């Protein structure tokens, strides 16, 4: 993250928020603080924090979930799907998901 702090944004991964789970607000706040402390050249430019997860279908509940993340420093939200399974991190499972393409809308 020190290296990312030199540029203009990051899409951080959180061990506690794997594959569609929403990151913990305290972890996001800690990460944002860490990056801001390590900003050097160009620190006057905005730094984007792209977070993601699966939000509830109810708009009010989704706002209640994302709002604190925004307040902690997130600037973008990437809506995701919760994925599970023992082979989730294994290359063949990832390749199958990539090759299948997105689900129909």
Rosetta blueprint (number, residue, H / E / L):
1 X L
2 X L
3 X L
4 X H
5 X H
6 X H
7 X L
8 X L
9 X E
10 X E
11 X L
12 X L
13 X L
14 X L
15 X L
16 X L
17 X L
18 X L
19 X L
20 X L
21 X L
22 X L
23 X L
24 X L
25 X H
26 X H
27 X H
28 X H
29 X H
30 X H
31 X H
32 X H
33 X H
34 X H
35 X H
36 X H
37 X H
38 X L
39 X L
40 X L
41 X L
42 X L
43 X L
44 X L
45 X L
46 X L
47 X L
48 X E
49 X E
50 X E
51 X E
52 X E
53 X E
54 X L
55 X L
56 X L
57 X L
58 X L
59 X H
60 X H
61 X H
62 X H
63 X H
64 X H
65 X H
66 X H
67 X H
68 X H
69 X H
70 X H
71 X H
72 X H
73 X L
74 X L
75 X L
76 X E
77 X E
78 X E
79 X E
80 X L
81 X L
82 X L
83 X L
84 X L
85 X L
86 X L
87 X L
88 X L
89 X L
90 X L
91 X H
92 X H
93 X H
94 X H
95 X H
96 X H
97 X H
98 X H
99 X H
100 X H
101 X L
102 X L
103 X L
104 X L
105 X L
